[in-house]
Amino acid sequence: MKRKFLIVAPTYDENIGGHVVLHKLCHLLNERGVEAYLLPHIDTYSINSANIFKSLFNVAKQHLKLKLRSYRTNSSFCSPIVKSLPTSMNDPSWVVVYPEAVNGNPAGAKNVVRWLLHQPGFHTGDIFYGTGELHVKYNSAIHDFHFPGCALAPHPLKIIHYPTDLYRPPTKSIERKGTAYCIRKGKGKTLVHDVSDSILIDGKSHAEVSRIFSKVERFISYDPLTAYSRFAALSGCISIVIPDQGVSPDEWYPNTKDRWGIAYGLSDEAIAWAERTRHLVGGRIQEEEEGCQQDLTRFLKDVDDYF
């Protein structure tokens, strides 16, 4: 059966990895000759007697945002948009891909893939999925997740799109000073470093961040899973992640290669590990870029086998 994919994705934002990889997945599928489209994502909300007015307000706000702002794509991607659902969504050839943060099955699709780009429930605190779905982990950092009536795919699907042309060490030796940091998905964590003379990169463009990384000595991330930790290592910084409470390095990233160049914590031992393995990060990223195509091949087979 010739599959067609509808990928539910927010507007393109180069600073949000989940948005980028959803758009990139659409592009890679089309490059392979597999029919794939983007469907603009609207946040979903659970409604009950306690939150009905707040939820209706949020829905109205989302629709207003879509009307006031154009839906952006990456002009270098082949990622066509559908503005309304195809009438044949019950056709078994269609597969809808939702990121894990979407509740339910708003497209009403027969075949649903849930791509776990983060831990289920992390963003919303809720998990409202259907039965008969195929759940696909992004990488080793995502915990095995088993939802009643659904299946966890045997292989992950890691798609990357890194601006490695921007993140590289300075061509000549410089004296690095100070720190930069990000909070992103680490919101709520206690800040453990002096932020009075530290540069917050949240919300800055890649061009701005790359200039910062070329000058500072350390980058501290309160978000344990952001790619900026790798970008900092590529740029020659000491890249540090502030651990989540009770999460060991092996639980953070079970695959040791994914930890190269990054100190998990502020200990001398962790920082020594980051500096000792920093030179390996570029090769690991190249390996992952080549692995995207292998992951995609396995993903398409897993979809065919399951549905």
C-alpha positions in Angstrom: 0.0 0.0 0.0 1.3 3.4 -0.9 1.2 5.6 2.3 0.4 9.2 2.5 1.4 11.3 5.6 -0.2 14.2 7.2 2.1 15.8 9.8 0.5 18.0 12.4 3.1 20.8 13.1 3.2 24.3 14.6 4.6 27.1 12.4 8.3 26.9 11.6 10.6 28.4 14.3 14.3 27.8 13.9 14.7 28.2 17.7 12.3 25.4 18.6 13.7 21.9 17.8 10.3 20.1 17.9 8.9 22.5 15.2 12.0 22.1 13.1 12.0 18.3 13.0 8.3 18.0 12.2 8.8 20.2 9.2 12.0 18.3 8.3 10.2 14.9 8.5 7.7 16.2 5.9 10.6 17.3 3.7 12.5 14.0 3.9 9.4 12.0 3.1 8.7 14.0 0.0 12.3 13.7 -1.0 11.8 10.0 -0.9 8.8 10.2 -3.2 6.4 9.5 -0.2 3.4 11.9 -0.3 3.5 14.1 2.8 1.9 17.3 3.9 1.9 19.7 6.9 -1.3 20.4 8.8 -1.1 23.6 10.9 -1.2 22.6 14.6 -3.7 24.2 16.9 -3.4 23.6 20.7 -5.9 21.2 22.1 -7.5 21.5 25.5 -9.5 19.2 27.8 -12.8 20.8 28.8 -14.8 20.2 32.0 -17.1 22.2 34.2 -14.1 23.6 36.2 -12.3 25.1 33.2 -14.8 25.5 30.4 -14.5 29.3 30.1 -10.7 29.3 30.2 -10.5 26.5 27.6 -12.9 28.2 25.2 -10.9 31.5 25.6 -7.7 29.6 24.8 -9.3 28.0 21.7 -10.5 31.4 20.5 -7.1 32.9 21.1 -5.4 30.2 19.0 -7.7 30.7 16.1 -7.1 34.5 16.3 -3.3 33.9 16.3 -3.6 31.8 13.2 -5.6 34.5 11.4 -3.2 37.3 12.5 0.0 35.4 11.8 0.9 33.6 8.6 1.9 30.0 9.0 5.7 29.8 8.3 7.6 27.0 6.6 11.3 26.6 5.8 11.7 27.7 2.2 14.5 25.2 1.6 12.2 22.3 2.6 9.7 20.5 0.4 6.8 20.7 2.9 3.4 21.5 1.3 0.6 22.7 3.5 -3.0 21.5 3.6 -5.4 24.1 5.1 -8.3 21.7 5.5 -8.5 18.0 6.2 -8.7 15.6 3.2 -12.2 14.1 3.0 -10.6 10.6 2.9 -9.0 10.5 6.3 -10.5 7.0 7.0 -8.7 5.7 3.9 -6.1 3.2 5.4 -3.4 4.7 3.2 -3.4 7.9 5.2 -1.2 8.2 8.3 -1.4 11.2 10.6 1.7 12.0 12.7 1.1 14.0 15.9 3.8 15.2 18.3 3.2 13.9 21.8 1.8 17.2 23.1 -1.3 17.0 20.9 -4.3 15.5 22.8 -6.7 13.1 21.1 -7.0 12.7 17.4 -8.4 16.1 16.1 -7.9 15.0 12.5 -10.1 12.0 13.0 -7.6 9.7 11.3 -7.8 6.0 11.1 -4.1 5.5 11.4 -2.3 7.6 14.1 1.5 7.8 14.8 2.4 9.7 18.0 6.0 10.9 17.7 7.4 11.3 21.2 9.6 14.3 20.9 9.6 14.8 24.6 8.3 12.8 27.6 4.5 12.3 27.2 2.7 14.8 29.4 5.7 17.1 29.9 4.3 20.1 28.3 0.6 19.9 29.3 0.6 17.6 32.4 -2.0 15.5 30.6 -2.0 12.5 28.3 -5.1 12.0 26.2 -4.3 9.5 23.5 -6.5 7.1 21.6 -6.2 3.3 21.1 -4.6 1.6 18.2 -1.8 4.2 17.9 1.8 3.6 17.1 4.1 5.5 19.4 7.6 6.3 18.1 10.4 7.6 20.4 12.6 10.4 19.2 15.8 9.1 20.8 17.3 7.3 23.8 16.4 10.2 26.1 12.7 9.5 25.8 11.5 6.9 28.3 9.8 3.7 27.1 6.1 4.6 27.1 3.3 2.0 27.1 -0.2 3.3 26.7 -3.2 0.8 26.9 -4.3 -0.4 23.4 -1.2 1.2 21.7 2.2 -0.1 20.6 5.7 1.3 21.0 7.6 1.1 17.8 10.8 -1.1 17.9 12.9 1.7 16.5 13.3 5.4 17.3 13.0 8.1 14.6 15.7 10.8 15.1 15.5 13.6 12.6 17.9 16.5 13.0 18.5 19.8 11.2 21.4 21.5 12.9 22.9 24.9 11.7 26.4 23.5 12.0 27.7 26.2 9.6 27.2 28.7 12.4 28.5 26.8 15.4 32.2 26.2 15.2 35.2 27.3 17.2 36.9 30.6 16.4 39.6 30.3 13.8 42.1 31.9 16.1 42.7 31.5 19.8 40.8 33.9 22.0 40.5 34.5 25.7 37.0 33.4 26.7 35.2 35.1 29.5 31.9 34.8 31.3 28.9 32.5 30.9 25.8 32.2 28.9 22.8 30.1 29.9 19.3 29.0 28.8 16.2 28.0 30.7 13.8 26.8 28.0 12.2 23.6 29.2 14.0 23.8 32.5 11.6 26.5 33.7 11.1 26.2 37.5 14.5 24.9 38.3 16.5 26.7 40.9 19.2 28.8 39.2 22.5 27.6 40.6 24.9 30.1 39.0 25.3 33.8 39.2 23.1 35.3 36.5 24.0 38.9 37.2 26.7 38.8 34.6 25.5 35.9 32.5 23.8 36.1 29.1 20.4 34.5 28.7 20.1 33.1 25.1 16.4 32.2 25.2 14.6 33.8 22.3 17.7 34.8 20.4 18.4 33.8 16.8 21.0 31.2 15.9 23.2 33.9 14.5 23.1 35.8 17.8 23.7 32.7 19.9 26.6 31.6 17.8 28.3 34.9 18.3 27.8 34.6 22.1 29.1 31.0 22.1 32.3 32.2 20.3 33.2 34.4 23.2 32.0 32.9 26.5 33.8 30.3 28.5 30.8 28.3 29.8 27.3 27.6 28.7 24.9 26.4 31.4 21.6 24.8 30.3 18.7 24.2 32.7 16.9 22.4 29.9 18.5 18.9 29.9 17.5 18.0 26.3 18.2 21.1 24.3 20.5 20.9 21.2 22.0 24.2 22.3 24.2 22.2 24.7 25.8 20.5 21.7 26.0 23.8 19.8 28.0 25.3 22.7 30.4 22.3 22.7 30.8 22.7 18.9 31.7 26.3 19.5 34.4 25.5 22.0 32.5 26.3 25.2 32.5 24.2 28.3 28.9 23.0 28.0 27.1 22.1 31.2 23.6 20.7 31.9 22.0 21.2 35.3 20.7 17.7 36.1 17.0 17.0 36.9 16.6 15.9 40.4 17.1 12.1 40.8 18.0 11.5 37.2 21.4 9.8 36.7 23.6 10.4 33.6 22.6 6.9 32.3 18.9 7.8 32.7 19.5 11.3 31.1 21.0 9.8 27.9 21.3 6.0 27.9 23.5 6.2 24.8 26.9 7.5 25.9 27.6 9.1 22.5 24.7 11.5 23.1 26.5 12.8 26.2 29.8 13.6 24.5 31.0 17.1 25.0 28.5 17.9 27.8 29.0 18.0 31.5 26.1 16.6 33.5 26.4 18.8 36.5 29.1 21.2 37.8 31.5 18.7 39.3 35.2 18.8 38.2 34.8 15.2 37.0 31.8 16.1 34.8 33.5 19.1 33.3 36.7 17.1 32.6 34.5 14.5 30.8 33.0 17.3 28.6 36.4 18.8 27.7 37.8 15.3 27.0 35.0 14.3 24.7 34.2 17.7 23.1 36.2 16.9 19.9 33.9 13.9 19.2 30.7 16.0 19.0 31.1 17.0 15.4 31.6 13.4 14.2 28.6 12.3 16.3 26.4 14.9 14.6 27.6 13.8 11.2 26.8 10.2 12.1 23.3 11.2 13.2 22.7 13.2 10.0 23.6 10.0 8.0 21.5 8.0 10.4 18.3 10.1 9.7 17.8 8.2 6.4 18.3 4.8 8.1 15.8 5.8 10.8 13.3 6.9 8.2 13.6 3.6 6.4 12.9 1.7 9.6 10.1 4.1 10.5 8.3 3.5 7.2 8.6 -0.3 7.7 7.4 0.0 11.3 4.3 1.9 10.1 3.6 -0.6 7.4 4.0 -3.5 9.7 1.7 -2.0 12.4 -1.1 -0.7 10.2 
